[in-house]
Amino acid sequence: MHDLLRSVWDEPRPPHPPTRVWRDWALVAVLVPLAVLEALLRPELPWRVVSAGLVLALIPTLLWRRTRPLLMITIGFGVSGLAPVVFPGATLETYSIAFLLILPYALLRWGSGREIVLGAAVILGKVGLGAAAGQLGVADLGAGFAILSCTGALGLALRWRARARQRELEQVKLLERERLARDLHDTVAHHVSAMAIRAQAGLATAPTDPAAATDALRVIEAEASRALAEMRGMVRVLRHDPPTAPAPDPGLADLTALAGQGRAGPPVEVDITGDLADLPAPVRTAIFRIAQESVTNARRHARHAGRIQVRVSTDPTSVRLQVTDDGSGPRATRPTGYGLIGMAERAGLLGGTCEAGPGPDRGWTVTAVLPRSGSAA
């Protein structure tokens, strides 16, 4: 119970409450003539001029009900509760005073936890003072409690809905950041890695084979152009300015490009078997990206590797990707950075798995299994 009370007390205010909008001014413009008209048409009201003046003075509390909910509750219910004490026989039980019900709604919608607790105490104090003065009977107390409960429940419901919407937006932003991080790693970082590998090879062969160094520069230029195109595409997405003809996501047909000639490192053998025609686009893209990352890691870290094998096979329910190399050296110390995390995330989002580790004989093996449907069970 203590923890519950503490959590209520420490509840922060919802962010960015509206200040004043046109509806607030329209409401005030309607209530002011109504209060004046009621005072003119109800001559039986005691202290009619005073009652009308107090109602008119309280109407502006609606303009600050979101930004100063506790203060407006204190002013509104405090004045209405103390008026019969200061002016004996006066009453604020006019029809137009019903606008005060908007203040408890605003308190629970926009107030902090401590403001809600203190504001509830002010409201209860006003009700208790009215009951002690004999102005409220049992029926009035019951009806007042029901009405205040309804307005407060509405405020809490909209507060919860806004918070749920905010959490949903934050989750979408988080997923989008993760997607961009994966795309940056799988595309731009892949091209940069290829440039670095080719530059190292060009430096090593430049003294004895200038033609090889020139070929390395051509490969670096091509990779840089691809990386620049990928970055421009991401910038267009971030600026909400999509290209008129977006490039299609890579798929299984692009796997053969991983075995392209002119790249430094061991050759890549690609073997694709099975029926792949009806695979969803997310599955095809995930298979390509995982294979691309695995080949890049093998070229960078597989010592003395003679070949890299990429095998894709299917069965009626799943697609299996296996990337192996025959490198030697400290296999258990291969890097386990963002690349492997990104591959596991891609597979997991589609309901599949991705594992990486030393091969049975030598080298390193990456195995990914994705459902053909492309969705988690």
N, C-alpha and C positions, 0 to 999 in steps of 0.2 A: 504494500500500500504506500509505503514511504517513497519507493522508487517511482510509483505511478504519479504521486503528487509532485515529486521533483521534476519528472519529465514534462508534466503539464506546465509547471511554473517556468521551466527553462525553454518552453516552446518559442522559437523565434517568430517574428512577424513575416508574413508572406512578402516576397520581394516585389518591388515596383508597383505599389498601389496607385491607382489613378488619382489624380488630384481633383480636378473639377472638369466635368464634361458638359456638353450642352444639355443633357438630360437633367443635370442638377439644377441648372438655371431655369429650365422649363418647369421643374417641380416647384421651385421657390415662387416662380411667377404665377403658378396656379394656386398655391397655398395661401399666399398673402391676400388676394381678393376674397378667397373663401373664408378666411378668418374674419375679415372685416364684415363680409356679408352675414356671417353667422351672428356676430355681435349686434348687428342692426336688426336682424329678424328674430332674435330671442331676447326680448326685453325682460324675461323672467330670470335671467342669469344674475346671481348676486355679484356685486363688484364687476359689472359688465365691462366697463372701460379698462379696469385693471386686468381682468382675465384676458381680454382681447390684446392688450398691450404685451402681456407676458407671452402669449402664444406667438405674436409677431416677433418678439425678441428671440424666441427659441428656434424659429424657422431657419435662420442662418446656420445653425449647428449642422444641418444637412450638408453644407458645403465642405466641411472639414471632417466628415464622419469616417473617411477612409484613412486620412493621414494622421488624425488625432482622435481615434475612436474612444479612448478612455476619458479624455478631457470632455468630449462632447456628451458622453454618457453622464458624466458627473454634473455638467451644466444642465442638461435636459431633465434628468430625473431628480437632481438636487433642487432645482428651482420649482419643479412641479410638486415636489414633496414638501418644501418649506413654505410655499405660497399660502396654504391655509393657516399656517402658524403665524406668519407675518401679517396677513390680512384675514382676520377671523371671519369665517363665513364665505370667503372666496373659494372658488373651485375652478380647476382647470380641466374639468371633465367635459370639455367641449368636443364636438365631433372632429373639428380640425386638428385637435391635439393628437389624433391617432398617428400622425407622422412620426411621433417618437418611437413607434415600433420599428422603424427603419434603423434606429441607432443600435439596438441589441444585435440585429442582423449584421450590421457593419462591424460591430465589435468582434463577433465570432468569426467573421470572414477575414478581417484585416488586422485584428489585434494580436499582440504577443500573448504568451501564456499567462504572464503575470498581469497584463492588462485585462485579460478576460476574467481572471479571478477577482481582481479589484473592482472591475466593472460589475460583476455579478453581485458583489457585496453592496455596491451602491444601489443597485436595483432592488435587492432584498431589503435594504434599509428603507428605501422609499415605500415599498409595499408594507413593511412592518409599521412604519410611521402612520400610514393611512389606516391600517387596521386598528392601531392603538387609539387613533382619533375618532374611531367609529365611522369612518367614511366608507369602509369596505366590509361587506358581509362575507359569509362563507361562499355564497354563489359567485360573488365578484372575485374573491380570491381564486376560486377554481377556474373561472373563465380567464382571468388574467394569467394564471400559470400556464394554461393550455395555449393561449395565444403567444406568450413569450417563448414557450418551448418550441412552437412551430417556427417562429421567426429565427430562433437560435439554431434549430436543426437545419433549416434551409441554408443559413450561413456556413455551418460546419460542412454540409454536403458539398456546397460549391467550393469551399476551401480544400476539401479532400480531392475533389475532381481536378482542381487546378494543380494540386501537388502531384497527383498521378500523371497528369499531362506533362508536367515539368520533368518528372522522372523518365517518362517515355522519351521526351526530347533529348535528355541527357544520355539515355541509352543509345538512341540513334546516333548522336554525335560521337559517342565512344566507339560504336561499331564502325562508323565512317572513318574515324581516325585509325582504327586498326586496319581497315581495308586499304587506306592510303599508305600506311606503313608497309603492309605486305606488297602492295603494288610498287612502291619505291624500291623495296628490296629485290623483288622478283624481276623488275624491268631495268630501272636505272642502274641499280647496283650490279646487276648482271652485266650490262654493257661496260660499266667502269672496270669491273674485274677482268673482262676480256681485254680491254685496252691495256690494263696493267700487265697482264700476262704476255700480251703480244709485244709491249714495249720492252719487257725484260728479255724476251727472245731476240728482238731486234738489236738491243745493246750487246747481247752476247755474240751475235753473228756479224755485227757491223765491221769489225776489223778484217775479217776473212772473206765475208760475202756481202758486199754492199747491196747487191740486188735483193737479198733476203731482208735487209734493213728497210729498203724502199717498199717491199711488199708489206712489211709490218706497219709502215706508216699508212699505207692504203687501208689496211684492216682497221687501224686505230681511227682513221678519218670516218670510215663507214660506221663503226660502233659509236663514235661521238655523235654522228648525225642521228642515229637511231635513239640514243639517249636524250638528245635535245628534243626530238619529236615527242618522245614519251613525256618529258617534263612539260612541254607546251600543252599537251593534252590534259595533263593533270591540273595545270594552272587554269585552263579553260573551265574545267569542272568546278574548281574551287571558286572561280569568279562567276559561276552560274551562267557561263557563256559557252554552251556546248558547240562543238564544230558542226558545220552543216552536213558533213558526210563523215561520221565517226568511223574510225577503223574497227573492223570486227575483232572480237576477242580471239586470241590464238587458240587453236584446237589440235586434235591429233594429227591433222595433216601437216602441221608445222613441226612435228617432232623430227622429221627428216632433216630440217634445217640445223638441228643440233649436230649432225654428222657432217656439216659443211666443211669443205677443204679450205685451207689457208689459215686455220686457227692453230695456235700453239697448243702443245700438250698432246696426250695420247689420242688416237683416233676413237671415234664413237660409232658403235654399231647399234642400229635401231631395228627392232624386230616387233612387228605388230601382227597379231593373230586374233581371229574371232570376228564376230559381227559387231561393228562399232557404228553402224549407220544411224541407229535410233537413240544414241546417247544424248541426254540434255546438254545444252551449251555450258552450264556451270561445271558439269563433270568433265567435259572435254578440256575446258580451260584449266581446271584444277590439275588434271593429269599432266598437261603441258607444263604448267608452272612448277610443279613438284619435280618433274623430270629435268627441267631447265636448271633449277636450283641445285639438284643433285649432281648434274654434269659439271656445273660451275665449281662446286665444292671439290669434286674429284680432280678436276684439272688443277686446282690451286693446292690441294693438300695431299693428293695421292702420290707418294714418293716412288719413283721408278716404275710407275704404272705403264703397262704396254697397251692396254685397251680399256675402254669403258663400254659396257653393254647396257642398253635400254630395252627392256622387254615389256610389252603391253599385251595382256590376254584378257579374255572375257569368258564369263559363264552366264547362265540365264539370270542370275541375280546381282552380279558384281563385276567390277572392272579391277584388274590387278596390275600394278606397275612395280617393276623391280629394276633398280639401277645398281650395277655392281662395277667395281674396278678391281684390278689385280695388283694394286700397289703394295709396297712393303713398308716397313718401319713401324713406329709406335702407333698401331691401329687404335688403341683404346684412348688415345689422346687427341683424336680428331676434334675440331672445334664444335661446340654445341651452342652456338649463339642464336641470333634472331632468325637466321635462315631455317634451322630445324624447327624452331618455335612456329614460324610462319607456315611451314609445310604441315605441321600437326594441326594448326588452327584451320587451314584450308580443308583438310580432310575431315576434321571434326564437325565443321559447319555443314557438311554434306552427309553426316552420319557415318563416316568412314574412319579409318585409322591410318596412321603413318608412323613407321618405326625405322630407326637407323642404328646401325651397330657394326662391329667387325664381321666379316664374312666367315663362312665355315672353314675355309682354308687360308685365305689371305685377303688383303684389301678391305673394302668397306661396302656395305649393302644397305640400300634404302628400299623399303617395301611399303607401298601404299595400297590399300584396298578400299574402294568406294562403291556404294550401291549404285546400280544402274539407274534407279529412279532419281538419284541426286537429292534425296531428302532423308532426314533422320527418321528412324522408325518411331 
